[in-house]
Amino acid sequence: MRKGGRLIAVLVFLLLALPVLAVKPKAIVLFYADDLGYGDTSVYGQRKVLTPNLEQLAREGCLFRDAHSATPICTPSRYSLLTGRYAFRRPGTRILDGDAKLILPVEGSGESEVTLPVLMKHAGYRTAAIGKWHLGLGAGEGAIDWNGEIKPSPREVGFDRSFVMAATADRVPCVFIEDGRVAGLEADDPIEVSYDNVERKWPDETTARTNPELLKAWGRPSDRQHDKTIVDGISRIGHMRGGRSARWKDQELADRITTEAENFIRESADAPIFLYFATNDIHVPRDPAPKFRGKSGLGIRGDATIQMDDSLGRIRKALRENGYEDTLFVFTSDNGPRVSDGYEDGAREAWADENPSAPYSGGKYTVFEGGTRVPMIVAWPGQVAPGTESFALLSQTDFARSLAKIVGVEVPSGACGDSQELSYVLLGQSADGRESLVEQPAWGPWGYRKGSWKLIDSPEPQLYFLDSDPAERNNLALERPDKLQELQRELHALIGHR
Ligand code: CA
């Protein structure tokens, strides 16, 4: 649809749909992709990775062009999404080990902070976290008893139901935790986990160094971080032993968590639901099910994206088939792309001529736009105009207050301090997004957006005007010292001296 036609369609739609927010959706689903870049799917212009379910979602909803994760890495982005706070507000919020302690506020603990699922519970939703967690578990660093009740876990931060991986697929333990206990664990084979910085934790531990013959061809590490315990033919970060009956099979991982999501939808039997579905795709190690292998034309990384799209299609189908047509569905990613990230899985070669951040620069770990500007599509029948686009600046940090507004619950004072109430923007009904946005780095200089201006606050500062320079190539710091100082002043006021 041409822009003029699209605008008319939106106006007509708004006239028909108003007043909005008079009703709340029967279901809210946050489908959170992992390490999926702005230019990784056909709905955002990738030509070899066809994602028909995402395209269908875009036909039914609003596709965002300037939506951002809070940071270019996993844990801090997830923290911000679930608390409505910038991750730097909580010191030490970084990529967590698999045995790190929980970093979210526990429900009823008297903390002033609150989580998004707690807000949804207050609005009457049955809540679930399914898939990747990576927000810590338990109350002490490295002190989790994997063989008993793990507490606090997602249940204690507002999720009625949970079926999660402790951290990432490239970190031990490689097991699912179901409502606070390791699923499928046998008592005579207890789990031990260690993140000690040693080559080999136990004499009988098999690692990429000791037993390379046990590795799948695409499970070979490309760095010294990923060369520890081998599970399912792939070496991981960290050491693990025991729990053999509970270990996941990587090629079954997407199907398993998608099935759990389908079950949650079915079992909720018509109750209002809030589902936080955090897929492992397309994070490393990439080991998609055989039926997706070779389907993308861009190697194992493209195939994992097609697997992700299949999960999305299955969840939407389950919603339709179980009386949840009235769903506010949000699809987005926790950070930008990284082609090769710890394994020799062929991605580097397959993507040699592709830019998964296109048309932006950078990706995961960086504060170029590709680090945090992520794909995002929102659909809600009768509320979000079908087939539309939004150029509004929006942060996932804003989900907390915006969704709270949509479901009609009040955010406690002092909570969700960096979250802006932008429900009309989230629903594609207003283009009046954020004025500014902090792009917190994994390390190195900070990024800051104000309108179309972009600051990278390095010792030799960089200033870009994204409307004419989306790839951040033409540094205007010397030409526009006024703008440079304005953005620096605002960024420093927000983050303090770091
Ligand atoms: Ca990630």
Boltz pocket constraint, residues with backbone or C-beta under 6 A from the ligand:
constraints:
  - pocket:
      binder: B
      contacts: [[A, 33], [A, 34], [A, 35], [A, 73], [A, 74], [A, 283], [A, 334], [A, 335], [A, 336]]
      max_distance: 6.0
